Amino acid sequence: MTTSSDSYFVHHFDNGLLVVAEPLPWLSSVSFDIAIPAGALFDPEDRQGLASLTTDMVLRGAGPRDARAFLEDLENLGVVWSESVGHRYIHFSAAMRPDYLREALAIFSDVLRKPRLPQEDLESARQGLIQTIQAEEDDPEHQLNKALRYRFLPYPWSRSPHGMIDHVVAISWHEVAEFFERHFQPSGIVIGVAGRFNWDELVSSIGELLGDWKGCPPPPPEARWPTERQAHVPFDSQQTHIGVAYRSVPYEDDRYFLARAAAGMLGSGTSSRLFMELRERRGLCYAVGASYVAIRGFGGVICYVGTTSERAEESLQVLLEELQNLGEGVHNDELNRAKAQLKSGIVFLQESSAARAHALTQDWALLGRVRSMQEIKKAVDSLTTEEINSFLRENRPRDFTVVTVGPRPVEVPSELLQS
């Protein structure tokens, strides 16, 4: 069944697979993003990293192609591709000339349906994943992000997609094969396509490749909310890394753009409040910022400060004060800069088929529909300081989660952590 809007098409196949596509006819490329609901939150409790290891293995040859032929065929088509493992979804993304869209889809349909999963390659895939985890453990910023997400987001959405070394070491080939059989199923897969394409030909091609595929994956596990809101992770370094998070409205909320603009004014760019106060005026840190994060049904803002251990307490104090001050309201010049940044994001989406294809699958995962670029632009243009200040009065930053990484614990001002 096909439906359409002024800017995009949607087709629901009978097996539960969905295609959402947006023409960008001014581009000379086309991209697709295949989102499979088989991410890290589906890992068994004692096999964290299984989704990541399975993703590596399915790309080591599929259908008539061994691993080398798989790579060569994509290179011969000029396809630029990547894979990533998130919390709910595994993504296979590719960009190419429009003439080669059908052939690229055919290659990745074999990955989805007929991977070879060569047993002899399991150990090299395992060692590559272990090295990735070890590199992350040596990175204090990654340690901060991992520890903060664990205390801020619901479990298992808070897991590291790459898993844990002792779990990865224990994964067998049979567990990889079983994970693939259980989770690589058509129902729930979303394929986002953006760029220059013919819609009827696209639906016909995907129908021929994947329309007769049958199966339904298991549902995601229930969320468990964390109770710990403060922690310190020891790390041998001269620097201290500070993370502070608080809840905001979710992506699907009507007030989402108010929340995004407020987060931008707080910590995006060199004119943001955090940058100006902590770095420019006080010289407390070498890095500072804030960003909005979302999973379905939940939104939040995560702030980061990188500083010396000697100035960590003061940096944290000022950061928390600025968060509280945000609730007192913002000014027109701040809003204008935030709107300019959000509009720049719209321009980038219009110029990149790959970025827009990923945005389509993200929108569908979080909203069950697509926010068109016209809708986004209209929402951004309509933002006013009165609306944002009203939003901030009703949604003041509060109930902070605070995590630090460094040589010694950082004293957290308890009076600023009160609800």
Secondary structure in CASP SS format (residue, H / E / C, confidence):
PFRMAT SS
TARGET T0000
AUTHOR 0000-0000-0000
METHOD secondary structure of the structure
MODEL  1
M C 1.00
T E 1.00
T E 1.00
S E 1.00
S C 1.00
D C 1.00
S C 1.00
Y C 1.00
F E 1.00
V E 1.00
H E 1.00
H E 1.00
F C 1.00
D C 1.00
N C 1.00
G C 1.00
L C 1.00
L E 1.00
V E 1.00
V E 1.00
A E 1.00
E E 1.00
P E 1.00
L C 1.00
P C 1.00
W C 1.00
L C 1.00
S C 1.00
S C 1.00
V E 1.00
S E 1.00
F E 1.00
D E 1.00
I E 1.00
A E 1.00
I E 1.00
P C 1.00
A C 1.00
G C 1.00
A H 1.00
L H 1.00
F H 1.00
D C 1.00
P C 1.00
E C 1.00
D C 1.00
R C 1.00
Q C 1.00
G C 1.00
L H 1.00
A H 1.00
S H 1.00
L H 1.00
T H 1.00
T H 1.00
D H 1.00
M H 1.00
V H 1.00
L C 1.00
R C 1.00
G E 1.00
A E 1.00
G C 1.00
P C 1.00
R E 1.00
D E 1.00
A H 1.00
R H 1.00
A H 1.00
F H 1.00
L H 1.00
E H 1.00
D H 1.00
L H 1.00
E H 1.00
N H 1.00
L C 1.00
G C 1.00
V C 1.00
V E 1.00
W E 1.00
S E 1.00
E E 1.00
S E 1.00
V E 1.00
G C 1.00
H C 1.00
R C 1.00
Y C 1.00
I E 1.00
H E 1.00
F E 1.00
S E 1.00
A E 1.00
A E 1.00
M E 1.00
R C 1.00
P H 1.00
D H 1.00
Y H 1.00
L H 1.00
R H 1.00
E H 1.00
A H 1.00
L H 1.00
A H 1.00
I H 1.00
F H 1.00
S H 1.00
D H 1.00
V H 1.00
L H 1.00
R H 1.00
K C 1.00
P E 1.00
R C 1.00
L C 1.00
P C 1.00
Q H 1.00
E H 1.00
D H 1.00
L H 1.00
E H 1.00
S H 1.00
A H 1.00
R H 1.00
Q H 1.00
G H 1.00
L H 1.00
I H 1.00
Q H 1.00
T H 1.00
I H 1.00
Q H 1.00
A H 1.00
E H 1.00
E H 1.00
D C 1.00
D C 1.00
P H 1.00
E H 1.00
H H 1.00
Q H 1.00
L H 1.00
N H 1.00
K H 1.00
A H 1.00
L H 1.00
R H 1.00
Y H 1.00
R H 1.00
F H 1.00
L C 1.00
P C 1.00
Y E 1.00
P C 1.00
W C 1.00
S C 1.00
R C 1.00
S C 1.00
P C 1.00
H C 1.00
G C 1.00
M C 1.00
I H 1.00
D H 1.00
H H 1.00
V H 1.00
V H 1.00
A H 1.00
I C 1.00
S C 1.00
W H 1.00
H H 1.00
E H 1.00
V H 1.00
A H 1.00
E H 1.00
F H 1.00
F H 1.00
E H 1.00
R H 1.00
H H 1.00
F C 1.00
Q C 1.00
P C 1.00
S C 1.00
G C 1.00
I C 1.00
V E 1.00
I E 1.00
G E 1.00
V E 1.00
A E 1.00
G E 1.00
R C 1.00
F C 1.00
N C 1.00
W H 1.00
D H 1.00
E H 1.00
L H 1.00
V H 1.00
S H 1.00
S H 1.00
I H 1.00
G H 1.00
E H 1.00
L H 1.00
L H 1.00
G C 1.00
D C 1.00
W C 1.00
K C 1.00
G C 1.00
C C 1.00
P C 1.00
P C 1.00
P C 1.00
P C 1.00
P C 1.00
E C 1.00
A C 1.00
R E 1.00
W C 1.00
P C 1.00
T C 1.00
E C 1.00
R C 1.00
Q E 1.00
A E 1.00
H E 1.00
V E 1.00
P E 1.00
F C 1.00
D C 1.00
S C 1.00
Q C 1.00
Q E 1.00
T E 1.00
H E 1.00
I E 1.00
G E 1.00
V E 1.00
A E 1.00
Y E 1.00
R E 1.00
S E 1.00
V C 1.00
P C 1.00
Y C 1.00
E C 1.00
D C 1.00
D C 1.00
R C 1.00
Y H 1.00
F H 1.00
L H 1.00
A H 1.00
R H 1.00
A H 1.00
A H 1.00
A H 1.00
G H 1.00
M H 1.00
L H 1.00
G H 1.00
S C 1.00
G C 1.00
T C 1.00
S C 1.00
S C 1.00
R H 1.00
L H 1.00
F H 1.00
M H 1.00
E H 1.00
L H 1.00
R H 1.00
E H 1.00
R H 1.00
R C 1.00
G C 1.00
L C 1.00
C E 1.00
Y E 1.00
A E 1.00
V E 1.00
G E 1.00
A E 1.00
S E 1.00
Y E 1.00
V E 1.00
A E 1.00
I E 1.00
R C 1.00
G C 1.00
F E 1.00
G E 1.00
G E 1.00
V E 1.00
I E 1.00
C E 1.00
Y E 1.00
V E 1.00
G E 1.00
T E 1.00
T E 1.00
S H 1.00
E H 1.00
R H 1.00
A H 1.00
E H 1.00
E H 1.00
S H 1.00
L H 1.00
Q H 1.00
V H 1.00
L H 1.00
L H 1.00
E H 1.00
E H 1.00
L H 1.00
Q H 1.00
N H 1.00
L H 1.00
G C 1.00
E C 1.00
G C 1.00
V C 1.00
H C 1.00
N H 1.00
D H 1.00
E H 1.00
L H 1.00
N H 1.00
R H 1.00
A H 1.00
K H 1.00
A H 1.00
Q H 1.00
L H 1.00
K H 1.00
S H 1.00
G H 1.00
I H 1.00
V H 1.00
F H 1.00
L H 1.00
Q H 1.00
E H 1.00
S C 1.00
S H 1.00
A H 1.00
A H 1.00
R H 1.00
A H 1.00
H H 1.00
A H 1.00
L H 1.00
T H 1.00
Q H 1.00
D H 1.00
W H 1.00
A H 1.00
L H 1.00
L H 1.00
G C 1.00
R C 1.00
V C 1.00
R C 1.00
S C 1.00
M H 1.00
Q H 1.00
E H 1.00
I H 1.00
K H 1.00
K H 1.00
A H 1.00
V H 1.00
D H 1.00
S C 1.00
L C 1.00
T C 1.00
T H 1.00
E H 1.00
E H 1.00
I H 1.00
N H 1.00
S H 1.00
F H 1.00
L H 1.00
R H 1.00
E H 1.00
N C 1.00
R C 1.00
P C 1.00
R C 1.00
D C 1.00
F C 1.00
T E 1.00
V E 1.00
V E 1.00
T E 1.00
V E 1.00
G E 1.00
P C 1.00
R C 1.00
P C 1.00
V C 1.00
E C 1.00
V C 1.00
P C 1.00
S H 1.00
E H 1.00
L H 1.00
L C 1.00
Q C 1.00
S C 1.00
END
